[in-house]
Amino acid sequence: MTGRGLSGAMALLFALTCGLSVANIYFAQPLLDAMAHDLDIAPAAIGMVVTFTQIGYALGLILIVPLGDLRDRRRLIVGQTLLSAVGLIVVGTASHAAVLLAGMAMVGVLAVVVQVLVAFAATLATPDERGRAIGTVTSGVVAGILLARFASGALADIGGWRMVYLVSAGLMLALAALLLRVLPSDRPAAMAGASYPSLLRSTASLFAEEPLMRERALFAFLIFADLNVFWTSIVLPLSAPPLALSHTTIGLLGIAGFAGALAARNAGRLADLGWGQRTTGLSLMLMLAAWAPIACLQTSLWLVVAGVIMLDFGLQAVHVTSQSLIVAARPDAASRLIGGYMVFYSVGSAIGAITSTMVYAMAGWTGVCMLGAGISAAALLAWVMIASRMQVPHPCALTHQQR
């Protein structure tokens, strides 16, 4: 990489790093039943594994990610990657539920290296390529989220759920060595001389200053709650009779989701062209429609696969669009903006995870689908209200008016 801009090779490295890092948060979802059995955790409470991870992630977003606007991002990224390996070892060797939850929280705190990398990519890219760069890097994030389920299921079938975390710890150590070698030093000047408390205060003030930030944070909360309603609970009916699928087979659903998410990676380019609001509306409609085939679990697994592709396509498009828009609004505050935005992602993910397992215990898969469809409908309603205030045309309208 020379001069200003983000080369294709560096963008792919950022995407790979993000994918491997974020996978650590989602390895648990196909393994919840095995964890519950091994550590004697009640099925209705096993969603706490995901919730504790997301709580840790939220804390990292608040306390660590803003440092990307103050400190050398290279050192920040390498340090987080090394400590992530430690957290993964704690999880992989846990002998009690409390140790497991503490380790998962630590993994969550340190996985926010993803947001430091996304902000780094956004600031390195030229303005006319920023959305595309964010789309490429974020595709690695979604790939990690979705393929983690397949990888963890396959490894668990080979050597048990603990093997998943120990293998990941080794990969994170190798990744830290690579990053140390190739990442450029980067010490942002925008907050030079600022104290850590003032940095955190400025992060909070961005919500008051930027209406777009508040709107996109709401979307992040709802769409990731929606996603985790599905992915946290789907393992329960698929692993139980009459289906009784293996962890590897269940994890294959992640590949379907990855195909949908990868198809949406160019949403950032649409945001660069001014189509961000319309892209959001169409994508939220698709997420709502996805729950119809997903509800047909007992009828056809192929319909569920189609629903997964729709759900993850819609989510990725909204997510990339949101990040592209908020960074374009304030490039000088990229780390703080993305960190603040992702707090709502984390909170939504945590709430979606714990409520889905509770609803499944009470109302089965039908109840889960009603919960997911309700959240999707709420997100679409929020978009309609925002779009009407901004006088954005209906997304199906045949007009080329920009956002």
C-alpha positions as CSV (number, residue, x, y, z in Angstrom):
1,M,0.0,0.0,0.0
2,T,1.5,3.3,-1.0
3,G,0.1,6.8,-0.5
4,R,-3.6,7.3,0.3
5,G,-6.0,4.5,-0.6
6,L,-6.6,0.9,0.3
7,S,-5.2,-1.7,-2.1
8,G,-7.2,-4.7,-3.0
9,A,-4.7,-7.0,-1.3
10,M,-4.8,-5.0,2.0
11,A,-8.6,-4.9,1.8
12,L,-8.7,-8.7,1.5
13,L,-6.3,-9.0,4.5
14,F,-8.6,-6.8,6.5
15,A,-11.6,-8.9,5.5
16,L,-9.8,-12.1,6.4
17,T,-8.8,-10.7,9.8
18,C,-12.3,-9.5,10.5
19,G,-13.8,-12.8,9.5
20,L,-11.4,-14.9,11.8
21,S,-11.9,-12.5,14.7
22,V,-15.7,-12.2,14.6
23,A,-16.0,-16.0,14.2
24,N,-15.0,-16.3,17.8
25,I,-18.2,-14.7,18.9
26,Y,-20.4,-17.1,16.8
27,F,-18.7,-20.4,17.2
28,A,-21.0,-21.2,20.2
29,Q,-24.3,-21.1,18.4
30,P,-24.3,-24.6,16.8
31,L,-22.6,-25.9,20.0
32,L,-25.1,-24.7,22.6
33,D,-26.7,-28.1,23.2
34,A,-23.2,-29.7,23.7
35,M,-22.1,-27.0,26.0
36,A,-25.3,-27.3,28.0
37,H,-24.9,-31.1,28.4
38,D,-21.2,-30.9,29.2
39,L,-21.4,-28.2,31.9
40,D,-24.9,-29.0,33.2
41,I,-26.6,-25.8,32.0
42,A,-30.4,-25.7,31.6
43,P,-31.6,-25.6,28.0
44,A,-33.6,-22.4,28.6
45,A,-30.6,-20.7,30.0
46,I,-27.9,-21.7,27.5
47,G,-28.6,-18.6,25.5
48,M,-26.6,-16.8,28.2
49,V,-23.4,-18.0,26.5
50,V,-24.2,-15.8,23.6
51,T,-25.6,-13.0,25.8
52,F,-22.4,-12.8,27.9
53,T,-20.3,-12.7,24.7
54,Q,-22.4,-9.8,23.4
55,I,-22.2,-8.0,26.7
56,G,-18.4,-8.2,26.5
57,Y,-18.6,-7.1,22.9
58,A,-20.6,-4.0,23.9
59,L,-18.1,-3.1,26.6
60,G,-15.3,-3.4,24.1
61,L,-17.1,-1.2,21.7
62,I,-17.5,1.5,24.3
63,L,-14.1,1.3,25.9
64,I,-11.7,0.0,23.2
65,V,-12.9,0.9,19.7
66,P,-12.8,4.7,20.3
67,L,-9.0,4.4,21.0
68,G,-8.7,3.9,17.2
69,D,-9.1,7.7,16.9
70,L,-6.4,8.3,19.4
71,R,-3.7,5.6,19.4
72,D,-1.7,3.7,16.8
73,R,-4.2,1.3,15.3
74,R,-1.5,-1.2,14.4
75,R,-0.5,-1.7,18.0
76,L,-4.1,-1.8,19.1
77,I,-5.1,-4.4,16.5
78,V,-2.1,-6.7,17.2
79,G,-2.6,-6.5,21.0
80,Q,-6.3,-7.3,20.8
81,T,-5.5,-10.3,18.6
82,L,-3.0,-11.7,21.0
83,L,-5.3,-11.3,24.0
84,S,-8.2,-12.9,22.1
85,A,-6.1,-16.1,21.9
86,V,-5.9,-16.0,25.7
87,G,-9.6,-15.7,26.1
88,L,-10.2,-18.6,23.7
89,I,-7.9,-20.8,25.7
90,V,-10.0,-19.9,28.9
91,V,-13.2,-21.0,27.1
92,G,-11.7,-24.2,25.6
93,T,-10.5,-25.4,29.0
94,A,-13.5,-24.2,31.1
95,S,-14.7,-26.8,33.7
96,H,-17.5,-24.8,35.1
97,A,-20.3,-22.6,33.7
98,A,-19.0,-19.5,35.4
99,V,-15.6,-19.9,33.9
100,L,-17.1,-20.5,30.5
101,L,-19.2,-17.3,30.7
102,A,-16.2,-15.2,31.9
103,G,-14.1,-16.5,29.0
104,M,-16.9,-15.8,26.5
105,A,-17.2,-12.2,27.9
106,M,-13.4,-11.8,27.4
107,V,-13.6,-13.1,23.9
108,G,-16.4,-10.6,23.2
109,V,-14.5,-7.6,24.6
110,L,-11.5,-8.4,22.4
111,A,-13.4,-9.2,19.2
112,V,-14.0,-5.5,18.7
113,V,-10.7,-5.5,16.8
114,V,-13.1,-6.0,13.9
115,Q,-14.5,-2.4,14.3
116,V,-11.0,-1.0,14.6
117,L,-10.1,-2.6,11.3
118,V,-13.3,-1.4,9.6
119,A,-12.6,2.2,10.7
120,F,-9.0,1.8,9.7
121,A,-10.1,0.7,6.2
122,A,-12.6,3.5,5.9
123,T,-9.9,6.1,6.7
124,L,-7.3,4.6,4.4
125,A,-9.7,4.5,1.4
126,T,-10.3,7.5,-0.8
127,P,-13.7,9.2,-0.4
128,D,-15.1,7.8,-3.7
129,E,-14.1,4.3,-2.7
130,R,-15.0,4.3,1.0
131,G,-18.3,2.5,0.6
132,R,-16.8,-0.2,-1.6
133,A,-13.9,-0.7,0.9
134,I,-16.3,-1.0,3.8
135,G,-18.4,-3.4,1.8
136,T,-15.3,-5.6,1.1
137,V,-14.1,-5.6,4.7
138,T,-17.6,-6.1,6.1
139,S,-18.1,-9.1,3.8
140,G,-15.3,-10.7,5.8
141,V,-17.2,-9.9,9.0
142,V,-20.4,-11.6,7.7
143,A,-18.4,-14.5,6.3
144,G,-16.9,-15.1,9.7
145,I,-20.3,-14.9,11.4
146,L,-21.9,-17.4,9.0
147,L,-19.1,-19.8,8.2
148,A,-18.2,-20.0,11.9
149,R,-21.2,-22.1,12.4
150,F,-20.1,-24.6,9.8
151,A,-16.5,-24.7,11.0
152,S,-17.5,-25.1,14.6
153,G,-20.0,-27.8,13.8
154,A,-17.5,-29.7,11.8
155,L,-14.7,-29.4,14.4
156,A,-17.1,-30.3,17.2
157,D,-18.1,-33.5,15.4
158,I,-14.4,-34.4,15.1
159,G,-13.1,-33.5,18.6
160,G,-15.8,-32.0,20.7
161,W,-16.8,-28.3,21.3
162,R,-13.6,-27.5,23.2
163,M,-11.5,-28.3,20.2
164,V,-13.2,-25.4,18.3
165,Y,-11.9,-22.8,20.7
166,L,-8.4,-24.3,21.1
167,V,-7.9,-24.4,17.3
168,S,-9.2,-20.8,17.0
169,A,-6.7,-19.7,19.7
170,G,-3.8,-21.1,17.6
171,L,-5.1,-19.3,14.5
172,M,-5.3,-16.0,16.4
173,L,-1.7,-16.3,17.5
174,A,-0.6,-16.9,13.9
175,L,-2.8,-14.0,12.7
176,A,-1.2,-11.6,15.3
177,A,2.3,-12.5,13.9
178,L,1.1,-11.7,10.3
179,L,-0.5,-8.4,11.3
180,L,2.5,-7.3,13.2
181,R,4.6,-7.8,10.0
182,V,2.3,-6.2,7.4
183,L,0.1,-3.5,9.0
184,P,1.3,0.1,8.6
185,S,1.6,2.3,11.6
186,D,-1.3,4.7,11.9
187,R,-1.6,7.4,14.7
188,P,-4.7,9.5,14.0
189,A,-4.2,13.3,14.4
190,A,-7.9,14.3,14.9
191,M,-7.8,13.6,18.7
192,A,-4.1,14.2,19.2
193,G,-3.4,15.2,22.8
194,A,-6.9,14.3,24.0
195,S,-7.4,12.3,27.2
196,Y,-9.1,9.0,27.4
197,P,-12.1,10.4,29.3
198,S,-12.6,13.2,26.8
199,L,-12.4,10.6,24.0
200,L,-15.3,8.7,25.6
201,R,-17.3,11.8,26.1
202,S,-16.9,12.8,22.5
203,T,-18.1,9.4,21.5
204,A,-21.3,9.9,23.5
205,S,-21.8,13.4,22.1
206,L,-21.8,12.1,18.5
207,F,-25.3,10.7,19.2
208,A,-26.5,14.2,20.0
209,E,-24.8,15.8,17.1
210,E,-25.6,13.3,14.3
211,P,-29.3,12.3,13.7
212,L,-28.1,9.8,11.1
213,M,-26.1,8.0,13.8
214,R,-29.2,7.6,16.0
215,E,-31.3,6.3,13.0
216,R,-28.6,3.8,12.0
217,A,-28.0,2.6,15.5
218,L,-31.7,1.8,15.8
219,F,-31.5,-0.3,12.6
220,A,-28.4,-2.1,13.9
221,F,-30.3,-3.0,17.2
222,L,-33.3,-4.4,15.3
223,I,-31.6,-6.3,12.4
224,F,-29.0,-8.0,14.6
225,A,-31.7,-8.9,17.2
226,D,-33.6,-10.4,14.3
227,L,-30.6,-12.4,13.0
228,N,-29.8,-13.8,16.4
229,V,-33.4,-14.8,17.0
230,F,-32.9,-17.2,14.1
231,W,-29.3,-18.4,14.5
232,T,-29.4,-18.9,18.3
233,S,-32.5,-21.0,18.3
234,I,-32.3,-22.9,15.0
235,V,-29.9,-25.5,16.5
236,L,-32.5,-26.6,19.0
237,P,-35.2,-28.0,16.6
238,L,-32.6,-29.2,14.1
239,S,-30.6,-31.2,16.7
240,A,-33.8,-32.7,18.3
241,P,-35.9,-35.6,16.9
242,P,-37.3,-36.1,14.4
243,L,-34.6,-34.3,12.4
244,A,-31.6,-35.0,14.8
245,L,-29.1,-33.4,12.5
246,S,-25.3,-33.4,13.3
247,H,-23.5,-30.2,14.2
248,T,-21.7,-30.3,10.8
249,T,-25.0,-30.5,8.9
250,I,-26.6,-27.7,11.0
251,G,-23.5,-25.6,10.3
252,L,-24.1,-26.0,6.5
253,L,-26.9,-23.4,6.9
254,G,-24.1,-20.9,7.5
255,I,-22.8,-21.4,4.0
256,A,-26.3,-20.6,2.6
257,G,-26.3,-17.4,4.7
258,F,-22.8,-16.5,3.5
259,A,-24.0,-16.8,-0.1
260,G,-26.8,-14.3,0.6
261,A,-24.5,-11.9,2.6
262,L,-21.8,-12.0,-0.1
263,A,-24.3,-11.0,-2.8
264,A,-25.0,-7.8,-0.8
265,R,-21.4,-6.7,-0.4
266,N,-21.8,-4.0,-3.1
267,A,-24.4,-2.2,-1.0
268,G,-21.6,0.3,0.0
269,R,-21.3,1.3,-3.6
270,L,-25.0,2.1,-3.7
271,A,-24.5,4.3,-0.6
272,D,-21.6,6.1,-2.4
273,L,-24.1,6.8,-5.3
274,G,-26.7,8.2,-2.9
275,W,-29.1,5.2,-2.8
276,G,-28.6,4.4,0.9
277,Q,-32.1,5.0,2.1
278,R,-33.8,3.1,-0.7
279,T,-31.4,0.1,-0.3
280,T,-32.3,0.0,3.4
281,G,-36.0,-0.1,2.7
282,L,-35.8,-2.9,0.2
283,S,-33.5,-4.9,2.4
284,L,-35.7,-4.6,5.4
285,M,-38.7,-5.8,3.3
286,L,-36.6,-8.8,2.3
287,M,-35.8,-9.6,5.9
288,L,-39.5,-9.5,6.8
289,A,-40.4,-11.8,3.9
290,A,-37.7,-14.2,4.9
291,W,-39.6,-15.4,7.9
292,A,-42.3,-17.0,5.8
293,P,-40.1,-19.8,4.3
294,I,-38.1,-20.0,7.6
295,A,-41.4,-20.9,9.4
296,C,-41.7,-24.0,7.1
297,L,-39.0,-25.9,9.1
298,Q,-41.1,-29.0,9.5
299,T,-42.2,-29.0,5.9
300,S,-39.0,-28.4,3.9
301,L,-35.4,-27.6,4.9
302,W,-34.9,-26.1,1.4
303,L,-37.4,-23.4,2.2
304,V,-35.4,-22.7,5.4
305,V,-32.3,-22.4,3.3
306,A,-34.1,-19.9,1.0
307,G,-35.2,-17.9,4.0
308,V,-31.6,-17.9,5.4
309,I,-30.3,-16.5,2.1
310,M,-33.0,-13.7,2.2
311,L,-32.4,-12.9,5.8
312,D,-28.6,-12.6,5.6
313,F,-28.7,-10.7,2.2
314,G,-31.0,-8.1,3.7
315,L,-29.0,-7.8,6.9
316,Q,-25.7,-7.4,5.1
317,A,-27.1,-4.7,2.8
318,V,-28.5,-2.6,5.7
319,H,-25.3,-3.1,7.7
320,V,-22.9,-2.0,5.0
321,T,-25.1,0.9,4.0
322,S,-25.3,2.1,7.6
323,Q,-21.6,2.1,8.1
324,S,-20.9,3.7,4.8
325,L,-23.3,6.6,5.5
326,I,-22.2,7.3,9.1
327,V,-18.5,7.3,8.2
328,A,-19.1,9.6,5.2
329,A,-20.8,12.0,7.5
330,R,-17.8,12.3,9.8
331,P,-14.6,10.6,8.5
332,D,-12.6,12.2,11.2
333,A,-14.5,10.2,13.9
334,A,-14.6,6.9,12.1
335,S,-13.6,4.7,15.0
336,R,-16.0,6.4,17.5
337,L,-18.9,6.4,15.0
338,I,-18.5,2.7,14.2
339,G,-17.9,1.8,17.8
340,G,-21.0,3.7,19.0
341,Y,-23.1,2.2,16.1
342,M,-21.9,-1.3,16.9
343,V,-22.9,-1.0,20.6
344,F,-26.5,-1.2,19.4
345,Y,-25.6,-4.2,17.2
346,S,-24.2,-6.0,20.3
347,V,-27.2,-5.1,22.5
348,G,-29.6,-6.2,19.8
349,S,-27.7,-9.5,19.3
350,A,-27.7,-10.2,23.1
351,I,-31.4,-9.6,23.4
352,G,-32.2,-11.6,20.3
353,A,-30.1,-14.5,21.6
354,I,-31.7,-14.8,25.1
355,T,-35.3,-14.1,24.0
356,S,-35.2,-16.6,21.2
357,T,-34.2,-19.6,23.5
358,M,-36.8,-18.5,26.0
359,V,-39.5,-18.2,23.4
360,Y,-38.6,-21.5,21.9
361,A,-38.9,-23.2,25.3
362,M,-42.4,-21.7,25.7
363,A,-43.8,-21.7,22.1
364,G,-41.6,-23.7,19.9
365,W,-40.4,-22.8,16.5
366,T,-43.7,-21.1,15.6
367,G,-43.1,-18.7,18.5
368,V,-39.5,-18.0,17.4
369,C,-40.7,-17.2,13.8
370,M,-43.4,-14.8,15.1
371,L,-40.8,-13.1,17.3
372,G,-38.4,-12.7,14.3
373,A,-41.1,-11.4,12.0
374,G,-42.2,-9.0,14.6
375,I,-38.8,-7.5,14.9
376,S,-38.4,-7.3,11.1
377,A,-41.8,-5.5,10.9
378,A,-40.6,-3.0,13.6
379,A,-37.5,-2.2,11.7
380,L,-39.4,-1.7,8.5
381,L,-41.9,0.6,10.3
382,A,-39.0,2.6,11.6
383,W,-37.6,3.0,8.1
384,V,-41.0,4.1,6.8
385,M,-41.2,6.8,9.5
386,I,-37.7,8.0,8.8
387,A,-38.2,8.0,5.1
388,S,-41.4,9.9,5.3
389,R,-39.7,12.6,7.4
390,M,-36.9,12.8,4.8
391,Q,-39.4,12.6,1.9
392,V,-37.5,9.6,0.5
393,P,-39.6,7.8,-2.2
394,H,-41.0,4.4,-1.7
395,P,-38.3,1.8,-2.5
396,C,-40.4,0.2,-5.2
397,A,-41.0,3.5,-7.0
398,L,-39.5,3.7,-10.5
399,T,-37.6,6.9,-10.0
400,H,-33.9,7.6,-10.0
401,Q,-34.0,10.2,-7.3
402,Q,-31.1,9.9,-5.0
403,R,-31.2,9.6,-1.2
